[in-house]
Amino acid sequence: MKAIIHPTYFPNIAHFWAIVNADSIHFEVCDNYQKQSFRNRTEIYGANGKLALTVPVTYSQKNRQLSKDVKIANEAQWQVQHLKSLQSAYSMSPFFEFYIDDLMPLFELQFDFILDFNLKCFEFLNNTLQLDIKPIHTSNFEKQPTGKVDLRDLTNRNFKVDSFQTYTQVFTEKHGFISNLSILDLIFNEGPNTELYLKQQKASFV
């Protein structure tokens, strides 16, 4: 399938499942920004259960902005907080030490725009999993894209996704399996098996 999808902050497993299983991916970069979405949010498995990490952005609902023009509010020093949360959540996972050095620069370099940061997150994932996916960036916004499966709704936080096959998570014994977290949860726990896991899953939203 040819799919159109938003680049997001370390996408959840459903989102990344679509990217990995598509024949070609078109990244929507010409849309108007929407608050309360996964564009600037990812969810991980912390010691107390599901934990949301949100990149603060400077955005006004009064004046519509294109997603590519929305700036990150770096004065909040969010990168330090997010890195600490990832370290606390996954330092005991099987593959944390294997990937953390390559991940660190994303929390040390300053990015001005949320879209640029999200694209850099995807670049990390693409390289880490050796996927060689070459997304095409949209050149204009189409409300109803032709010739593509429209998966842009996966960015909405209330989009319902069926539970995926279980895998061992760091805090499974405390809170049970939590499905469809950030792709980082799968990578830190499954490592090189991540792509195979994604290929084996079924999704009802395509």
Disulfide bonds with the S-S distance in Angstrom:
none
